[in-house]
Amino acid sequence: MTRLILLDAVRADSSMAPAPRFPKEMVASLRAGGTVIFPTDTLYGFGVDPCSEVGLDRLFAAKGRDRGKPIPLLLSEGGQVDRWARHVPPAAARLMDRFWPGALTLVLLADPGVHPAVTGGGDTVGLRVPDHPVPRALAALLSGAVTGTSANRSGNPGAWGSAEEIVREFTGVVDWVLWGGKAAGDAGLEGVARSPGSTVVRMIDDEPVLLREGVLPFRDIIEFLQRG
């Protein structure tokens, strides 16, 4: 059964809002491998505990996602990075200080303990602290992180205009839907291209490599690093 929770859209979209309180049964469900769709500062995310094999299996099944594709993680706060990454280059640390919370995903060398379903079998992991209280609160209730892949099935753009649209798409597949209004990436005018979400930058060393440009311009990142 898919259960819908309507969030206060104004409070849910404010990075300064207090951490939201979720039903105890929802928290227990997610810790046991449950699934949730939730708002972020960019797009709606599809969340499971990244330490739960049951949850990760359900995520891939629900989205029809290729297991070779890595899954980005949303963190409760920047101090969680060391749990998921085995090395943080100095330039990456500077970017975290400047652009987190925000729409920057940093791809770093993964800690050996990160589940291979998260890394897609590779040696890196994408991490971000979102500028939104809901995913940060979810992450804090789980293992310090929650999966942040977009809430859509493969081939479906997932530009959700209402909670009912999400429920119809994922009824019986997702346990919980947290609706806080249209996400920033879905709120454009009809005919305007949908936001690709966060900007993804690979930082294995101090040289940034753009993997995907999103709402944060890559030139802002380069200019910031060049200022020293």
C-alpha positions, -999 to 999 in steps of 0.1 A, spaced: 0 0 0 13 35 -9 6 61 18 6 98 11 17 125 35 10 161 26 37 184 39 34 221 46 47 234 12 60 267 26 79 251 55 90 220 35 106 243 9 126 264 33 161 254 41 158 272 74 127 253 85 130 229 115 136 193 107 102 178 98 87 151 120 77 119 103 53 91 116 71 64 136 58 38 113 73 55 83 107 56 100 105 19 110 94 10 75 124 28 58 148 12 83 134 -22 73 139 -17 36 109 6 28 108 31 0 98 68 -1 94 96 -26 103 130 -12 109 166 -23 144 181 -26 157 215 -36 160 203 -72 137 174 -81 117 147 -63 139 119 -50 134 82 -46 147 72 -12 158 41 5 184 34 32 217 30 12 228 3 37 197 -18 31 200 -45 4 163 -50 5 157 -13 0 182 -10 -28 167 -41 -46 133 -25 -44 146 8 -58 161 -9 -89 129 -29 -94 106 2 -90 126 24 -114 135 -3 -139 171 10 -134 203 -6 -148 223 -19 -119 255 -7 -135 244 29 -129 255 44 -96 230 59 -72 237 94 -57 234 99 -19 219 128 -1 236 135 33 221 148 65 251 172 69 287 176 56 302 158 85 289 125 71 312 126 40 339 106 57 315 77 62 310 73 25 342 86 9 377 73 15 394 105 3 384 141 1 408 163 -20 414 198 -6 396 214 -36 366 192 -29 365 203 7 365 239 -4 336 232 -27 316 216 1 322 246 23 311 270 -4 282 251 -22 267 229 5 239 228 13 231 232 -24 228 218 -59 263 203 -62 269 166 -62 306 156 -57 318 123 -70 345 110 -47 364 78 -42 341 55 -23 347 40 11 352 2 7 321 -3 29 297 14 5 273 -11 -10 282 -20 -46 247 -13 -57 253 24 -47 285 27 -66 273 7 -96 302 -17 -92 327 12 -95 350 29 -71 333 62 -67 302 76 -49 282 108 -56 274 128 -24 254 160 -18 239 179 11 207 193 -3 193 227 6 161 212 18 151 200 53 131 169 42 159 148 26 183 159 54 159 147 80 153 114 62 191 109 60 196 116 97 170 90 106 186 63 85 224 59 81 233 95 76 223 93 40 193 85 18 194 76 -19 188 107 -41 181 92 -75 152 110 -92 116 98 -86 108 84 -120 108 52 -139 134 48 -166 121 66 -197 97 87 -178 108 123 -172 90 124 -139 79 161 -140 53 158 -112 25 184 -110 6 168 -81 8 142 -54 -19 122 -72 3 118 -103 31 103 -82 7 80 -64 -8 68 -96 26 60 -111 40 42 -80 9 29 -62 17 -4 -46 54 -1 -54 65 28 -32 55 27 5 54 64 12 50 96 -8 59 129 9 44 158 -11 56 193 -6 44 210 -38 62 212 -71 100 208 -68 122 235 -82 131 215 -112 95 208 -121 80 242 -117 89 257 -151 64 270 -176 49 246 -201 73 240 -229 103 250 -209 130 223 -206 130 206 -172 160 212 -149 185 183 -149 188 186 -112 221 191 -94 254 197 -111 277 166 -109 314 171 -106 340 143 -103 367 152 -77 392 123 -75 420 148 -71 420 186 -71 410 189 -108 372 191 -112 357 171 -141 321 180 -151 299 150 -155 266 168 -157 257 205 -156 225 212 -136 212 243 -119 246 253 -106 267 267 -135 301 248 -138 318 282 -145 309 293 -110 327 263 -96 358 269 -117 359 306 -109 356 299 -72 385 273 -73 407 297 -93 403 324 -67 423 303 -44 
